[in-house]
Each structure stands twice: as structure tokens, then as C-alpha cells.
Amino acid sequence: MRKLSYTTFVGLMVVALVVGLAPSATQAASHREAPLISMDPTADITDFFMFRSYEADHDDKIVLIMDVIPAEEPSAGPNYYNFDPSVLYTFNIDNNADGKANDVRFEVQFKTEIRGVIDDLGLFLSYVALPPITALDGPGSEGLGLRQTYTVTMVHGNKRTVLGTGLFAVPSNVGPRTMPDYEALVQQGIYDLDDGARVFAGQRDDPFYIDLGAVFDTLNLRDPGTDMLSGFNVHTIALEVPAGWLTKDGKDIDNTKFPVLGSYASTSRRSTTVLRENRDNNDNGNADRENASRGSGNWVQVQRLANPLVNEVIIGTPDKDRWNALDPSREKRFVEYYTNPRLVTALEAVFGADAEPLFDLRDVFLTYTPGDYKQLSELLRLDISVESVALADQDPLTALGSPADAAGWPNGRRPIDDVTDVAIRVVGGTNYLTAGDAVNANDLPLPDTFPFLSTPWDGRSRIHQNPEGAQTPTPVGMVTITPTGSVTVTGTPPTETFTPTPSGTFTMTPNSSPTGSATFTATATPSATLTAPSPTGTSTNTPSPTPTFTPTSTP
């Protein structure tokens, strides 16, 4: 029997899934998905994207994006988030469909320095408006006290080519006084490489949107849902390269005979790390800091990410750490998780309706040729011959959209792609074709230009969304005053201290002699309620609303 190509399989998914769906969007990724990596945030890859560029006049380029450091709180000073100089960040490409992503690699490594007025004055801040930071280097960068530079290297077979070195990473978005025009810093941090390639490293808004608390409270969904990662940021490495850098024959999108690529992102650490106790041997703080921890030996992979959700909801907890450490070409040892997905069990247990995947998950995640299971490799696959779709026309439900959008996941992955809903509906099958968590968009709009992720929230102005009916616990011993009338103030009143008494009257104690006249007219007697701590420790909670999704039984 003639075997189907990967492109044909994606097309069949589009045809099979587009009928009779009522879309409801979420998005998912790989935040804190395994026990060990959850304790190593600078090596924790939250998202991996690979797609044909949809920026105007750039559709001949392929974009690779890796996000790390989950749920960065923007106000977490004085030491804000940075890339880890002891981590090797890598994009790995398979261009001959053998399942081994070692044909082309892009490696990114960082260095950190303390400089400027922070170093000169010994200040306790990493970034300070002395003067405001308006540049990554030179005048306007004096307040950029902790600065990172990085090197990008392309590895093609045994050939290593440095694409750029001494490039400046864009720092965390502290706030408008310290960084009055953050996007101007971002533009300075986008570097042109050879052949029209571009690279960026720095902070962006976390594009992952989902009602995280409801989903992981045993699918305790609600309507409306809440984007629990709203107001949080990530650190991003974005690389845009000509397609010919990636294809097996080195030809562009229109001429290559090998248009299907496989890829994954990885982070690695040296096999041996030595911590030095006595390192105060010179007056150079940067040298002392570098000598504090030295790595040696081979690079050892500590995390990988290709398709979203795999280690998060497919691989079982006993194998999550081992899965992260192994090469994707060794996926055969985990195949039972794909042929017997635990998500099916979870859906049936919670919602009481049968779940049966629409496709063999090995065909979705592990193969170039559906039905050929001799070589299983968990890679994100992209057919670059499929034309890109402008951002305004992209459907987050990709193959499930109406009309279907074949330029999205599982044909690569774009930031807008609603991979959670697509995956759950494919795994759940016909009884779960409207599953969703009522979170329909990222907290910030996505741009259609490189690096394709939104401006990060700044530390002074960030907003975290809260669910309706959220718990508002009363602090122990808090006094609650509920006025039942109004107070009219005329003239220039003195500064007063108001102390409520049990009878509801106000006791006024001037802090200083009044400088003008003040008339206070109360139209009703205010009341004061003293809330004392409960001796039993009982709290009051608002019940969760009804889940947004009700499964239907198959006739």
C-alpha cells in the first residue's frame, strides 16, 4: 500500500476535523512540566515555535523561537530575570527525515557583566535611571548596570560558524522612569546577520494563555475563564533565517526538494560543575563572579521541547525527568504513553463521556510518514512549502478552524495557535469537539513583526487578571467601617486621624493646628464593624461556577 506523506496527513487532518465544531480558544505550552526542571527556571523552556514568517516581505524566512523562565513576575526587583551563562540554548534541526535533529544546530550562549554607575557607585539596583536607560550601549546605557551579551553559532555537520558575537540582550522591563521607551531598546536589540537573517534575545510577554488554576484543579472549568498567566513575562530567543540554511539541499522554499523539517529546542548544562568557596583573589567583581562556578565536561541535555503538551499531559510523572534528558529519536521507549494516552482516562473520569482519539497519536507527534512506526522521534514538523497566513487571518484552532488553517500546528507552531484545544479535541474525539476553558486570547495583542511576541509588562504597571468571585480573605483583626451617610467638607480641613468607636461615632484627633475652617455634616450615623479572627480558623469561599464544557454522548 502506498504510504502517506507528512503533508498529506496534515491535509487529511484538516478535512477530517473541520466539520461541525464550535471553537473555544486556549493555548498551552510547557511551563514547569517536570519535577527537576521546575527547580531550574533559567533552563526551563516554556514554549517553542517554528513557522514560516508572516511578516510582510519576509515569507521566504523560517522563524525559530524559544521562551524560557516561566511566569516571570515583572516587579521582581532588585534582581530581575536574566538568561543563564551556564546554560547552552539550542535549536536542533532534522532536514533529511531520519528523526535525528543533528543536521543543523543554532547554539546561543550568554555572558553577564556588572558595569556603569551601578559598578562605579556600588548601588544595590541592577538598573537605575541615572540617567534613564535609553540605549544598550554608549550614552544612555550608564544605568544599565547588569548587562548580558551573547554569541550565536550555527553548526552544520562538523562546521561551526559564528553568526554574531558580543550582541546585547534586552534587559527586563523595569518601569517607565528607568526605561522610558522600552520598545526602542527592543529595536536596538534586533540584530541583522548574514543573508537577511535576524536574531533577538530579551524579555517578552508570556504568550501562553490558559485558565491554569481551573485546568489543573482536576479540570474544574468555569465561565468566564481567567488567563492565570496574564501580566507575566518570559525570556525569548528568536531567530529568523533563510530557508536555505535549513533544507537538506540548501535551496529556498520554492526550489527545495526537501520541504519538510523537524525540530526541537533544548537546554543543556555541563556534566560537572565546581563551586569555589574562596574566590576573592582580585578587584575584578566580574572575574570573581565567573570563577564562583565553573563547568566542565560534555554538555548534558536537561530539557527539550518540540510539540507542546507532550511532557505536560502525555508523558507520565515517573518518566518526565528521563524524557527531558533523552534525545527525541529515542522516543520509542515512551510509546505506550501515546498508544494509551492518560488524558483519555482523565477526560472520561471527570466528564463521564467516552474519549477516543481521532488519530493515532504516533502519527501526530512521532512520524514523518503516518503508519510507519519503525523510527519514532518526537519533533515539531513543518512543511515550509505551505504558504504563511497573515496574522489577521490566522485561526487559533488551525486545522479545526472554519475554514481550516493549514499553516498552524501541527504543521509547525505559531504564537497564536490554540494548541490546547486542538490537542484535547483530537485526543478526546467526537464527544469533546467543543472543549475549552473560555480563555480566548492572550492578555496582550500579538504583533505581526519580528520577534512576533508582545512587549513585556513593566514592573510598575503590570496587571494580573483575577477570576470573578475570587477569594478576598479578611486579615486577622481588620476593622471594617461601613458608613450609612455622607460627610461634607468645606474650607481647608486640617489633617485628622479618624478612629472608629463601637457606637459608630468618629473621634477626631488633630495632628496639627488647623489652618482654616472645616464644617463636617453627617447625614446619618456611620457604623463600625470589628472583624475578629475565627477561633476555628474557618474561611468562607465562593463556589466555582459551572464548567464551560458539557460532553455529549455518542448516539
PEURLIN-V871924 format. One line per field, one symbol per residue. ss: DSSP state (H for helix, E for strand, L for the rest). psi: psi as a letter, one per 20 degrees, with the letter a starting at -180 (. if undefined). A space follows every 10 residues. Layout:
ss=???
psi=???
//
This chain:
ss=LLLLLHHHHH HHHHHHHLLL LLLLLLLLLL LLLLLLHHHL HHHLEEEEEE EELLLLLLLL EEEEEEEEEE EEELLLLLLL LLLLLLLEEE EEEELLLLLL LLLEEEEEEE EEEELHHHHH HLLLLLELLL LLLLLLLLLL LLLELEEEEE EEEEEELLEE EEEEEEEELE LLLLLLLLLL LHHHHHHHLE EELHHHLEEE EEEEELLLLL LHHHHLLLLL LLLLLLLLLL LEEEEEEEEE EEHHHLLLLL LLLLLLLLLE EEEEEEEEEE EEEEELLLLL LLLLHHHHHH HHEEEEEEEE EEEEELLLLH HHHHLLHHHH HHHHHLLHHH HHHHHHHHHL LHHHHHHHHH HLLLLLLLLL HHHHHLLLLL LLLLLLLLLE EEELLLLLLL HHHLLLLHHH LLLLLLLLLL LLELLLLLHH HHHHHHHHLH HHLLLLLLLL LLLLLLLLLL LLLLLLLLLL LLLLLLLLLL LLLLLLLLEE EELLLLEEEE ELLLLEEEEE LLLLLEEEEE LLLLLLLEEE EELLLLEEEE LLLLLLLLLL LLLLLLLLLL LLLLL
psi=ppqqrgghgg hhggghiipk qnqpqaqrcl pliqgghijm hijoohqpqp rppjqpjjjj qpppppprnq loohjmrior qrqoijpopp pppojjkjjo mjgpqoppqq qpqpabhggh ikqiqhpqmm aqoiqiqapi jhinhopprr ppppoocjpp pohqqkqpqp rqngrhggnh nhhhhghhjo ppaqkjqqqq paqrqoippq mghggjlllm rroqrpnijq jqrrppoppp qqhihhqhjj ragiiqjmip qqrqqqqqqq hpppppgojm irjohggggh ihppqraqpp piqqpeqqig igigpqhhjg ghghiqqhik ihijhhhhim phhgggghhg ijqqppqhqp hhhghiqhop iojgoppnqo qpoiipqrpq ghiqohjdii rorqoijapj naprhipmhg ggghhgghbh ikijqrjkoi rqhqqqrkqp jjqqpqqqhh jqppqqqpkq pmqpqpjppp pnqjaqpppq anqrpqppoq rhijrpppop irpqiaqppp opiroqqppp oqqphijpqp qpqqrpqipo qqqp.
//
